[in-house]
């Protein structure tokens, strides 16, 4: 029995290491400082330099960020959140995500996700409730900013769930304990609870070569050879286009649960999707050069969580 447990644990951590490696991406971030005209210009942007931006979706995201009272996660360069995504087709999904902060611009960032939130059930008082049911009033706080008794009770219940499940095989918790950067103990995160919630409108684009230079640049840099199931549906019918990066344009509003402060953020994020990452970096460098030449943007590396916390001064 003990040998069987050891084998299962070994297999789990081998799988964990594999997922850890897969969930890293080269990203670039650009802040749009309180200028709606620049945001709208990027929103309608189709071509820049040798690249085309193909808009493929516009979704709504709700994010609940968790941290301890002394902001242990933020201080060590991590953010932890529950996310609700509503697609433009009104499909709804939920996830629990851990991300590391980029230490510098043009850096690699860890991303880990658990997406089976409907499996978790609670006894709250005499009622059995799901994790998603606990989260919904917190997501709705972005619409009405009313800190109801239900929200405060649910925040406490989520804190109790985290303390109970911290040692369970839930990927974000496992990577908090074994990430190679700062291995958190349960004692450090005993007070982990929702502190910030945001609503974001996200427009997504595929970055490809312009059709007029696609053949020549593809011959020069090679074709992004991905497995069929890794290629986005929106590009499968666009024969010959060379997928270089994914871009997302966000307009977000964040609220604290305690002092009801508000902050608005807008940013553009680019993720390298080329199967040879070093070539993808070269191409994104070229796109970035043209972008900064034509747009008034500020390069950055901080997540929206860190930006919002700093502006709202909730860590004072």
C-alpha positions in Angstrom: 0.0 0.0 0.0 2.8 2.4 0.9 4.6 1.6 -2.3 1.4 2.2 -4.3 1.0 5.6 -2.6 4.6 6.5 -3.5 4.1 5.5 -7.1 1.0 7.6 -7.4 2.6 10.6 -5.8 5.6 10.3 -8.1 3.4 10.1 -11.2 1.4 13.1 -10.0 4.5 15.3 -9.5 5.9 14.1 -12.9 2.7 15.3 -14.4 2.8 18.5 -12.4 6.3 19.2 -13.7 5.2 18.6 -17.3 2.2 21.0 -16.9 4.4 23.5 -15.2 6.7 23.5 -18.3 3.8 23.7 -20.7 2.1 26.6 -19.1 4.8 29.2 -19.7 4.6 31.8 -22.4 6.6 34.7 -23.6 4.4 37.8 -23.1 4.6 41.5 -23.7 2.5 44.1 -22.0 1.7 47.7 -23.0 -0.3 50.1 -20.9 -2.8 52.6 -22.3 -2.8 55.6 -19.9 -6.3 57.0 -19.6 -6.8 57.7 -23.3 -9.9 56.4 -24.9 -8.9 57.6 -28.3 -5.7 55.4 -28.3 -7.8 52.5 -27.0 -10.3 52.9 -29.9 -7.4 53.3 -32.4 -5.9 50.0 -31.3 -9.4 48.4 -31.2 -9.8 49.2 -34.9 -6.2 48.4 -35.9 -5.9 45.8 -38.7 -2.4 46.3 -40.1 0.9 47.5 -38.7 4.3 47.0 -40.4 4.4 43.5 -41.9 1.7 42.2 -39.6 -2.1 41.9 -39.7 -4.3 41.7 -36.6 -7.3 39.5 -37.2 -10.0 40.1 -34.6 -11.7 36.9 -33.6 -13.6 37.4 -30.4 -14.8 39.9 -27.8 -15.5 38.3 -24.4 -16.3 39.5 -20.8 -14.1 38.4 -17.9 -14.8 38.6 -14.2 -11.8 38.1 -11.9 -11.7 37.6 -8.1 -8.2 38.0 -6.8 -7.1 36.4 -3.6 -4.3 37.2 -1.2 -3.5 37.2 2.5 -3.9 40.3 4.7 -0.2 41.2 4.4 -0.3 40.5 0.6 2.1 37.5 0.7 1.4 36.4 -2.8 1.9 39.9 -4.3 5.2 40.3 -2.4 6.5 37.1 -3.8 5.4 37.8 -7.4 2.3 35.7 -7.7 -1.4 36.3 -8.3 -4.3 33.9 -7.7 -7.8 34.3 -9.0 -11.1 32.8 -9.7 -12.3 33.7 -13.3 -15.6 33.7 -15.0 -15.6 34.0 -18.8 -18.6 34.9 -20.9 -17.9 34.5 -24.6 -19.6 36.6 -27.3 -21.7 33.5 -27.9 -22.8 33.6 -24.3 -20.9 30.4 -23.3 -19.9 30.6 -19.7 -16.8 28.9 -18.1 -15.1 29.1 -14.7 -11.5 28.6 -13.7 -9.0 28.9 -10.8 -5.7 30.3 -12.0 -2.2 31.0 -10.6 0.2 33.3 -12.4 3.7 34.5 -11.7 4.7 38.1 -12.3 7.1 38.9 -15.0 10.4 40.1 -13.5 11.2 42.2 -16.5 9.8 43.2 -19.9 10.0 40.3 -22.4 9.9 37.7 -19.8 8.4 34.2 -19.3 5.4 33.9 -17.0 4.1 30.8 -15.3 0.4 30.1 -15.7 -1.5 27.2 -14.1 -5.2 26.5 -14.2 -7.9 24.3 -12.6 -11.2 24.4 -14.5 -13.4 21.8 -12.8 -14.9 24.2 -10.3 -18.3 22.7 -10.5 -16.9 19.6 -8.6 -16.5 21.5 -5.4 -19.4 21.5 -2.9 -19.7 23.1 0.6 -21.9 22.9 3.6 -22.7 26.5 4.5 -24.9 26.5 7.6 -27.5 23.8 6.8 -27.3 24.2 3.0 -25.2 22.5 0.5 -23.7 25.0 -2.0 -21.3 24.8 -4.9 -18.1 26.8 -5.2 -19.6 28.6 -8.3 -22.7 29.5 -6.3 -20.4 31.1 -3.7 -18.5 33.0 -6.3 -21.4 34.5 -8.3 -22.4 37.2 -5.7 -18.8 38.3 -5.6 -18.6 38.6 -9.4 -21.9 40.6 -9.3 -20.3 43.0 -6.9 -18.8 44.7 -10.1 -22.3 45.5 -11.2 -23.9 46.9 -8.0 -21.0 47.5 -5.5 -23.1 46.4 -2.6 -21.2 44.5 0.1 -24.0 42.4 1.3 -24.0 39.9 4.2 -24.1 37.1 1.7 -20.8 38.3 0.1 -19.1 38.7 3.4 -20.2 35.2 4.5 -19.1 33.7 1.1 -15.7 35.4 1.5 -15.3 33.7 4.8 -16.4 30.3 3.4 -13.9 30.6 0.5 -11.2 31.3 3.0 -12.2 28.1 5.0 -12.2 26.1 1.7 -8.7 27.2 0.8 -7.4 26.3 4.3 -9.1 22.9 4.0 -8.0 22.2 0.4 -4.5 23.7 0.5 -2.9 20.2 0.6 -5.2 18.7 -2.0 -4.1 17.9 -5.5 -5.4 21.2 -6.9 -2.8 22.5 -9.4 -2.6 26.2 -8.2 -2.1 25.0 -4.6 0.5 22.4 -5.6 2.5 25.0 -7.5 2.3 27.4 -4.7 4.0 24.8 -2.5 6.4 23.6 -5.2 7.3 26.3 -7.8 11.0 26.7 -7.4 10.7 30.4 -6.7 9.1 30.6 -3.2 7.6 27.5 -1.8 4.7 28.7 0.3 3.7 27.0 3.6 0.1 26.7 4.7 0.9 29.0 7.6 1.9 31.8 5.2 -1.5 31.7 3.4 -3.8 30.9 6.3 -5.6 34.2 5.6 -5.9 33.8 1.9 -9.3 35.3 0.8 -10.9 37.4 -2.0 -9.8 41.0 -1.8 -10.4 42.5 -5.2 -12.8 41.9 -8.1 -12.8 43.1 -11.6 -14.7 43.1 -14.9 -12.9 43.2 -18.2 -13.9 43.6 -21.8 -11.4 41.7 -23.9 -11.0 41.8 -27.6 -8.7 39.1 -29.0 -6.6 39.1 -32.2 -4.5 36.6 -34.1 -1.2 38.2 -35.3 -0.1 37.0 -38.7 2.0 38.2 -41.6 0.3 40.5 -44.0 -0.9 38.6 -47.1 1.3 40.6 -49.4 4.5 39.7 -47.5 3.4 36.3 -46.2 5.1 34.2 -48.7 8.5 36.0 -48.6 8.6 36.3 -44.8 7.5 32.7 -44.3 10.3 31.6 -46.6 12.7 33.6 -44.5 11.5 32.7 -41.0 9.7 29.4 -41.6 6.1 28.3 -41.0 4.6 28.0 -37.6 4.2 24.2 -37.6 1.6 23.2 -35.0 -0.5 20.1 -34.5 -3.9 20.4 -36.1 -5.6 20.6 -32.6 -3.3 23.4 -31.5 -4.3 25.7 -34.4 -7.2 28.1 -33.6 -10.5 27.3 -35.4 -10.5 30.8 -36.8 -7.3 30.1 -38.7 -7.9 26.6 -40.0 -9.8 28.0 -43.0 -7.3 30.7 -43.7 -4.9 28.6 -45.7 -1.3 29.8 -45.8 -1.5 32.5 -43.1 1.4 32.2 -40.7 0.3 32.6 -37.0 2.9 34.4 -35.0 1.2 35.7 -31.9 -2.0 36.2 -30.0 -3.0 39.7 -28.9 -5.6 40.8 -26.4 -6.9 44.3 -25.7 -8.4 44.8 -22.3 -10.5 47.5 -20.7 -10.9 46.7 -17.0 -12.6 48.1 -13.9 -11.5 46.8 -10.4 -13.1 47.2 -7.0 -12.0 46.4 -3.5 -14.3 44.5 -1.2 -13.5 46.5 1.9 -13.2 50.2 1.1 -15.1 50.2 -2.2 -12.4 52.0 -4.2 -12.4 51.8 -8.0 -9.7 51.8 -10.6 -9.8 51.5 -14.4 -7.0 50.0 -16.5 -6.5 49.5 -20.2 -3.7 47.4 -21.7 -2.6 45.4 -24.7 -0.9 42.0 -24.2 0.9 39.9 -26.8 1.8 36.2 -26.4 4.3 34.3 -28.5 2.6 31.4 -30.3 5.4 30.4 -32.7 6.5 26.8 -32.4 10.1 28.0 -32.5 10.0 30.5 -29.6 13.3 32.3 -30.5 12.0 33.1 -34.0 8.7 34.2 -32.5 10.6 36.6 -30.2 12.3 38.1 -33.2 9.1 38.7 -35.0 7.3 40.1 -32.0 10.3 42.5 -31.5 9.7 43.7 -35.1 5.9 44.1 -34.4 6.6 45.9 -31.1 9.0 48.4 -32.7 6.3 49.4 -35.2 3.6 49.5 -32.6 5.6 51.8 -30.2 6.5 54.0 -33.2 2.8 54.5 -34.1 1.0 54.4 -30.8 1.4 56.2 -27.4 1.9 53.1 -25.3 4.0 52.3 -22.2 5.8 49.0 -21.9 5.3 47.2 -18.6 5.4 43.9 -16.9 3.1 44.0 -13.9 -0.1 42.1 -14.0 -3.5 43.8 -13.7 -3.7 42.6 -10.1 -0.5 44.4 -9.1 -1.4 47.5 -11.1 -4.8 47.7 -9.5 -3.5 47.0 -5.9 -0.9 49.7 -6.4 -3.4 52.3 -7.6 -6.0 51.5 -5.1 -3.4 51.4 -2.3 -5.2 48.5 -0.7 -1.9 47.2 0.6 -1.3 50.3 2.8 
